[in-house]
Amino acid sequence: MIGLRHLLPLAAAMAVGACTDRHEHISAVYESDGCLVSLTGITKADGSVWMPDDSLAAASPLASPSPLIDAVFADGISRFGMMLASDSSCGGLEADMAVAVGGSLLDPDGAVAMLRRQACQTDFGGWPISEGALLWIPAAWSAFCATSDTVWLREAYGVAQDIIARSLEVGWDSSLGLLRGSMPAWSGEQQLPYPRWADAVRRFESVSLTANVALAEAIAALERMRAVADAGGECPAVGASYVRRRVNSLLWDPSRGRYSAYLYGGRLMDMQAPVTDNIGQAMAMIWGVASEPMVSSVLSRTGYIRGMVPDLYPLMAGMKVEAALTGAPMMQTLWAMAAVMDSREESLLAAIASLCRLHASEPESGASSWLALLVMRVVFGIGLQPATIGFHPSVPQCLGGGLSLNGLRYGDAVVDVAIKGFGNRVARFEIDGVPSVTYNIADSLSGYHKVEILMANNTMTEVGVEDVGLQWCPPTPEVVWRSMSSGRIADYSVSLDYYMVVNGLRDVRLTSPEVSVSGLVSTSVAAVVGVADDGLSGFCSMPRFCVPRGAVSRYEVEECNRSGTDLVRDRRTSRRYVESGRGGLADIKVTATESDEVDCLIDICYANGNGSAGLPSATALRRVTVNGEDVGMVVMPPRGGGWWLSTGYSSSVRARLRKGSNDIVLSVVDNLGGSSAADLVLVDNVRVIRLTDELLQQ
């Protein structure tokens, strides 16, 4: 680990006066308050200058033309271990991302220790509602590359197999070829960009960019683990390249030239969200999901807010600007890693500048650690591979006066790295004075070594960055339905255009608050969406099932299973429910009789009072079989602590019922995801929604 025995906190020396000539600009991206970041400090709108303490910059393992960067780097190194050691309220996902993209080299032992702790947490990463746990796998691979520890590799391989297997078993949608699961929360304060009507079940049924990019990289990392460890075991049912293709097919929005954050609306709707998740986009670029033209398009069409790439854009209606910058430090480093793929020097400088400013204003934000990671991964271009680390620097011209990084530990070696010149092409690479054409060092080295890199002084792409105007999505309409097919927009606004959305496709334009669904020839899902004058769409209203008469059946489970529960005081009411899970029935069976073969959706009306609404750690899982065939898993998140009379519907599975009698069985899953998977829930009924071709009855 790079580090010093004693690191002082970064101090601020406020000097009143205008920015002097010796302040070379790191970036010309101005904050809303007029701040400008230079090599030596941060100049505020009033002319005052924030500068780091000279002693910290002098003691930093990094020496560059910028005392500001050197000092923030030193602070970041001292804090990185704390990031790995802390118990995050969101399960440590930010630390996992830092390790996955190369931060394991900053603290290899700390990275492995963190990953071992997380492997014992069954609900890590928000599972099963969210698929954040998939990030554990590329992080574990990165930790192996930093340590060359084969014992850790074999241990991680087994855990990785289990994570992917359970994710695919619970969330995989074979009709889409993608994984269902909510966007992860990177911090406890983060406001997830879902409409208000999207409860935990609806969020689970979304198909997020982040989850599926993480799945593709997790499968690829698992295959790398298998090859290096020469391990056995079953391969995942899907390959990384297949998932990448499906992401680009279903989540790429060609009209906007960027990715949508997720598909939402459920199995019959699955429409693209009107907002973009820039963390997911950065992951897609870094991990090879996006093609080169896609990378260029995303970088060109993404603007800045307050000098930073926002987590989310446009903002949701009513969202505060700060909510779109929750993951700002991580976001800037990931974006810089993506930007250098397209040789964008100004984007790299903007990331450095914003991280320095963030650290100056919020020292506890983690910005200094993310800057340290940016300097190592991007500026010095240090990349991890099995048994080697490679160097592919991207040095901005303002830092071309010489860079050195001292005390880099890799295996049994201590390496000093010196770079002269600027650009992103290497002219000469030497190890201990001996030229090398491979630009890497092996983990077999021991003792002290020196790496010297001469850059070609080539000019990277001169594409500027600029702040964009704040933009909010139109409000999500609230529709009050009077019948199966007619209703009224309760919050109708003459400043918006409204459209019907049927099965995910925009249909007729509405000219009044009245909503009417007619002429449908099969079971469908309808909603209303508002569109602003500039063409910007909002989220649709809560989707509404529009079904022909008789196409929905509810099978009361108490009619053929042992009913009653002590969780409901009233004995008559309690007999409506059947206990499923620990202390209740392992299997609940109903029989559905059909006059003909038919496709259908099956979900479960249930009550779960084991925790606060949507709490992942209290979410129960049940397997659904039809006539002995496994048709998928349903999730049953809690609806409130002790709320055993509050019922709602689980996620749904799609099945095909045969003509005649059909046995539908709901089974406890006792060996998947730990204790919460088999937690006790109360089952009210099983709902079958037939996907018929009959004309909708008005």
N, C-alpha and C positions, 0 to 999 in steps of 0.2 A: 504494500500500500504506500502510495506517495503520502508523505506527511512530515510534520515537524513535531518535536516533543512538546513545544509550547507554542500555541497560536493565540495571539491577542484578538479580542473582538475588533471588528472593523469600526474605526472611529471616523467621525465626520468633522472636518475643519471648515467652517463657514467663512469664506472670504468675500467681502462685499466688493463689487466692482464688475465691470463688463468683461466679457470673454476676451482674453488677450490673444495675440497672434500665435503664441506657442500652443494654443489649444487646437490641435488638428481634429476635425470632426470624425467620429466613428460612424455616425449616421446622420442623415439629414431629415430623418423622420421626427417631427415635432410632436410632443404630447399636447393634449388639450390645454395644459397649463403653460405651454411655451417652453418646456425644458429641452435642452440640447445636450447630448452626451458627446464628450470629447475624449481624447486619449488620457487626459489627466484629471478630469472631473466632470461634473454635471452643472451646466449653467442654467439658472432659472430665469423666468421671464423678467424678474426684477433686477437681473444682472448679478445676483449673488451666485457663488460657485461652491458646490459640494465637492470636497476632495478627501480621499482616504488618507489615513495616517501613513507617513513615509516609511516608518519602521516596519509596518506589516508588508508593504510592497517590497521592501528590500529583503525581507526574510522569506518571501514566497519561493516555492520550488519552481515557479514560472517566472521567467524574465523576458519581457517584451518591450516594445516601444511605449506601452501604455501602463503607467503605474496604477491606474484605476483597475484595469483588467487583472493585473498581477495580484492586487490586494483582494479583490473579490474572489479570485481563484483560490487564494490561500484560505480564505474564510470558508469557501465551499468544500474544500478538502477536509477541513476540520469538522464540518457538519454532516458529511455524507454518511459516516457511520451511525450517526444518530437517526438519520432517515431510515436506515435498515433496521435499527434496533427498536424503533418506536412501534407501538401497537396502534395502527391507524383505524379510525372508526369506519372506514370503508374497506377494511381488509387488507390494506397495504398495497393497493394496486399501483399507486404512483411509484413506490419503491420497486415493485416488480418490473414496471416499464423501464425504469432507470437501469436496472440490472440487465434486462433483456437487450437493450441497445448498446451495451458495452460498459455500463457502470460497474460491472463485476471486477474489472481491473483496478478500480479505485480501492476496493476492499473485498478481496476474494473470500476470505474466511467469514466476514460478516454477511456476505451474500448467501453463502451456503447455509449459515446458521439461520438466517431469516427464512429461507426456502424450506428448511426442515421444520421450523415452527408452523409454517403455513400448511404443510402437508398433513398436519394433524387436525386442521380445522375443516370440518365437513361442509360448512357453509361459506368457505372462503370465496371472496370475489362476488358475493351476492347470489351464489348458486342455491336453488335451481332457477330463480327468477331471472338472474343475469348470468352471463357466461364469462365473467371476469377472470375466473380461475384458469382459463385457457392460457392467460399470459404467464402463468407459472412455468409452462413448458419451455418457451424460448428463453426465459430467465434462467432456468436450470441448465439449459445447453450453454448459455453464455458463461455461467459459473464454472462449468466443466472446462470450457476453453481457457478460462483464466487460471485454473488450478491444475489441469491435466490429471485430476484425481479420478482414477477409474472406479474406485469404490463408490464415490459419489455418483458417477455416471450410471452404474448399474442400479443404484438406489433410485435415482431420478427417473430412469427408464421405466421402472415398475409403477411409480406414481403417475408418470405421464400417460402410460397405457390406461390406467384407471380413470383419469380425468377425461380423456378423449372418449372412452367407452361410455361413461355415464352421460356425458354431454350429448353424444349421438343418440343414445337410447331415449333420453328424455325430450330433447329438442329438435331432432332431425326431422325435416319435412321432405319426404322423398319426391313429392309432386313439384316442389320448388327447387330441390337440390341445394337447399341452404338450411342453416340452423336458426331455429326460433329462440329468442331470448332478448331481454331488455338491454339497452345501453347500460354500461356500468357507471356507477357514481365514483368519480375519482377522489372526491372529498366528501366529508360528512355534510358540508353546507351546500353542496351542489344541487341546483334545481334541474332535474332531468327534463329535457325538452319534449314532454308529452302533453297532449291536451288534458284538461281537468278530468274528463270522463274516463281516461285510461287508468283503471285500477291495476293492481298487480297482475291479474290474469291477462288483461289487455296488453300490458307491457311485455309479459312473457310471450304472448302470441305475436309480437312484432318481430321483424327480421332485421337486426341492426348491422350496420356496416362494421362497427368495431368488433362485434362478436364473430363475424364470419371471416374478417381479415385475420383475427387472432386464431381462429380455427385452422385456416390455411397454413399459417406460420407454425402453429403447434404440430400439425401433422408432418410438415416438412422437418421440423426439429426432431420429432420422434423418429423419423426415418434416418436422420443423421446419427442420432443416438444408437439406433439399431446397427448401423453399418460400422461405427467405430467400436462398439462393445461386442460386435459379432453375436448379438443376442437373438433369441427366438421369440416366440409369442405371435399372436395373430396380428395381421396388419389391419389398420382401420378400414371400415367398409367403403370409405371414399378417399380419394387422393387429393393432395394439395392443389394440383393443377386444375382438377375438376372444380373445386370450390372457388378458385380464382376466376375461372371462366364464368361461373354462375354469378359471382359478385359483379363482374363487369357487365353481365347481361341484364341483371335485374335491378341493381342499385345505381348504375351510372345513368345520369340524366344528360343526354346529348344536347338538349336545348339550352342548358345552363353550363355545359362543359365541365361538370363536376359531379361528385357523388351525392346522393341523398343520404340523410342520416339513417333512415330505416324504412322498411315497408310496414304499414299499419292498417288496421281495420279488420283483421281476422282472415280466416281461410278462404272466404269467398270474395274478399275485397283486395287486400294486399296491394295498396297503392303507395307511391313514394311520398314520404314526408316532404313538406315544402322547405325544410331547414337543412343545412349542411353541418355535419359534425367534422370539424377540421382536425381533431385528434384522430378520428378514424381515417380521414383522408391522408394525413401524414403517415399513419401506419401502412396504408395501402401503397403509398409511394416507396417508403423505406423497405418494405418486405416484398416488393416485386409483384404485387397484384396489379397495379396500374402500369399500362404500357408507356413507352417513352412519350408518344403524343398526348396521352392522358396526363402524365406528369407535367408536361409543359402547359397544358390547358388549365389544370388545377392551379398551378402557381401563378399563371397570368390572370386568372379570374377571381383570385382571393384578395380582398382588400384588408386594410388594417384599421383597428379602432384604438385610439390613444397610443399609437405607435406599436401596437402588438397585434398579432394574428389572434382573433377571438376563437374560443372553443366552438362557438355556434354562430351561424349567420344564415339568414337574417334572424333577428331576435323574435321570440314569441310575443304575442300581444300581451302587454302588461309587464313584461320581464324587465328588470332593472339592468342597466348596462353592466354593472359589476357581476351579474350572474352569468354573463357570457364570457367573463374573464377569470372564472374560478380556477381553472387549471393553467393559468397564464405562464408560469415558469416552465413547466413541462412542455406546454404547447410550443413555446418559442424554440426550445432546443430540438424538438422533433421536426419543426418546420425548417430549421436551419439544415438539418441532416437531409431533408428532402430537397431543399433549394440548391445545394451544391451538386446534386445529381443533374441539374440543368445549368450548372455553372453560374448561379445567380449571386454575385458578390454583394449587391445591395441588400438582398434578403438576409444574407448571413450577417451583415453589419447591423441590420435592424434588430435581429435577434440578440446579438451581443449588447447593443445599446439598451434594449428594453430590460434585459436581465440585470444589467448594472443599475438601472433606475429603480427596478423593483426591489433590489436588495437594499438600496439606499433608503427607500421609503418604508419597506417592510422586511427587516433583517430575518424574521422568522418564517418568511414565505417559502423558503427553500430555493430561492432564485440563485443564490451563490453556488449551491451544489449543482444545479442544472447548468450554470455557466461553466463550472469546472468540467462537467461531462461534455459540454459543447466544445470547449477548447481541445480536450483530448481526442474526441471522436471526429470532429470536423476540421478544426484548424490544423492539428497535428495528424489527423487522418488515421488514428490508430484503430485497427479493426482486429477482432479476435477470430481465430480459426483453430481447429484442433492442432496442438503442438506448435503453433506459430502465432505471432502477431505481425500484422502488416502495417505499412505506413503509406498513406495516400493523402497528403496534406492539401488543404484548400486555404491559402494564406491571402487575406485581403492586402491591397497595396499599402494601406496605412500601417500595417504590421510587418511590412517587408524589410524593415531595418534590422531584423535578426530576432529569432525566438530560441529559447532554450527551456527545456524541461528536465529538471535534475531529480534523481532518486526514484525513477520508475522501477518498481519491483515486478519481475516476471519470473516465476519459478525460483530458481536459486541465483538468478542474475539481478544486478542492479545496473540500470541503464540510464545514461544521460543522453538526451536527444537535442541536437542543435539544427536549426533550419535557417538558411540564408535565402533571401529573395522572396518573391511573391508569385501568385498564380496557383494553378491546380495541376501542373505537369512537372514531373521530377526530371531534372537534367542530370543529376549524379547522386548516387546513394552509396555511402561507405559505412562499414562496421569496423571500428578500430583501425581506420585508415585504409581498409581493403575494399575496393569497389565491389558492388553486388548489383545484379540485375533483377533480383527477386523482390526487393524492397521489404523484406521481412527478417525477423530473427526467430530462432528456434528455441523451444523450451528446454533444450539440452544444454544451453549455455549456463555457466555459473561464474560468479565473481563480478568484477566491474567491467563495463563495456561502454563504448561511446558510439552513437549513431549520428552521422552528419549527412544532412540532406541539402542539396542545392536545387532550388526551384528554377524553372525556365523563364520566370518573369513574363509569363503570358498573361494577357488581359482576359479576365473572365467576362461573362455576358454583362453588358451595361444596361440592365433593365431596372428602372427605378421602382420604388415602392411608395405608396401614398395612402393616407388615411381616407376612408370612404365615409360617406354620410351614414348616420345611424338609420337603420331600416327595421321596421317591425312588421310581422305578418298581420294580416287582417284578423279581427277577433274570430274565435270559433263559434259558429252559430249554435243557438240552443233551440231545438225543435220540440214543440209540445205536440205529441201525436194523439189525435182524437180516435183513430181507428187503425186497423192494420195498414192502411194505405193513404191516409190523409192526416194532415197536421198543419201547424202554423209556426213560423219563425218568431220566437218570442222577443228577440233583440234585433229585429229587422232594422237596417240602416239604408237610407237612400243613397249614401255615398259609395256603396258596394254593389257589385253585381253578384247575384246568387245563381248557382247551378246545382241541379240534381247530379248526384254521383251514384251510379248503379254498378255493383260488382267491380268497383275500382275505376270505372271509366266515366269521364264527365259526360253528362247527358244534356237535357234541355235547360235553357236559361229560364229562371223564374222571374216573372215581372211583378210579383206581389208577394206579401208574406205567406200566402197560402201555398201549401205543399201537397202535391197529389202524385201518387205512384200508380200508373196504369199501364196496361198492355204488356206486362211481363209474362213470359211463357214458362218460367220455372222459379223455384225457390231462389230468392235473390236477397242481397243486402243493399239498402239504400241509405243515403245521407245527403246533407246539403253542405256546400262549401262556398265561402265568400271570397271574391276576387276584387282587388283594388284596381283603380284606373290604370296603373302602370303594369297591370298584368300579374302582379304578385299575388299568389294564392295563399290562403290560410289553411288551417287544419279543418277537416270536415267535422260535422256534428256527430254525436254518438251514432254509430251504425245501427240500422233498424232492420231486423229480419222481416221480409215481406214474403209470406208463404201462402200457398193455396190452402183452402179449407181442408182440414183433415190431414195435412202434411206433417203436423207435429203431434207426437205422442209422448205422454209422461207416464212412466211405469213406477208406481208407488212401491218402494222396496219393502215396506212393512207387511205387504200382502203375502210374501213368500220367504221372509227371513225373520229371525228372532228380533223383535223390536223392543224399545224402551231404553231409558237412560236415566241415571241419577243426576246428570248434568242439567236437566230441565225439571224444575220443581213440580209443575203441574203434571200429574200422572197421565191425564187424557192427552195432553199435548205431547208428552214424552213418547207416547206409543207411535207417534208419526215417524220417529227417527230410528235408524239402525246404527249402532256403533260399529265403526270400522277402524281397525288398528289395534294397538296394544290394549288389552282388556276387552276388546270387542271382537267382531268376526274377522277372520282372515280373508274370507271371500263373501261377496254379496252377489246374488244371482237374480236376474229377472229374465222373463221370456217375452220376446217380441214376435208377433205373428204378422206375416206380410202376405198380401194377395199376389205379389209378383216380386221378382228380383229388383232391388233398388239400392242406389248409393245414398248414403246418409251421413250426417254429423251426429256424434254422440257426446254429450257432456253430462255432468253430474251436479244436481242441486245439493249443496252441503252446508254445514256450519263448522267453523274452526275457531275456537276461542282460546287457542294456546298462546297467543301473543298479540302484539299490536298489529294493526292492519298492514298486510303486505310484508311482514317480517320474514326474510328468507329462511332464517334458522328455524322457524316454526312452520314452514310450508310442508304439507304432506304430499306424498306421491302415491298414485295408484295405477296399476297396470290394467288395461282394458283388453279383454279377449272376446271375440265373437265366434261362436261355434268352435272353440278351442284354438282359434288363430289369434296371435298377438297383433293388435291393431294400433298399439301405441300407449303412451303414458299421459296421464292428466295431472296437472298441478293444482293444489288446493291451498292457497295462501291463507293465513289467518285473517279474520275479518274484524278482530278487536279482542283484547284481553278479556276473557270471561263472557264474550258475546255468543252464547250457544244458541240463541234464538235468531241470530242474524244470518240469514241464508243468502247464498249467491251461487252462480254457476262456475264450475271449474273450466279450465281450458278444454278444447274439444279435440276429438280425433275423428278421422274420416274412415268409414268402413262400408262394406257392401253386404247387405242382408239378402239371404236367399228367400225364395218362395216357401211359405210355410213357417214352421217354428224356428226361432233363433235364440240361442242361449247367450246372453250378455253377462259377463262376469267381471266384477270389480275386485281386484286382488291387492292386498298389502304387499309392498316391496320392502322387504326387511333387510336386504343386503346392499342397498344402493343409497349413498349419500349420508349414511350415519343415522342417528337416532330420530331426527325430525321426519325422515321419509316415511316412517311407520307410525307417526304420532296419531293419536286418536282423533277422529273426525266423526261428525254425525251426518249420515246420508239420508236425504229426504226422498229424492226420486231420481230416476235416470231419464234424460230427455233424448228423444230421437227426432231429428229434423230431416225429413226426406227431401232429397234434391230432385223434385219431380219436374215434369215438363208440362204440367197442366196450366191452364190460364188462371192467373191470379183472380181470386174471387173478391169483389169489392165489398 
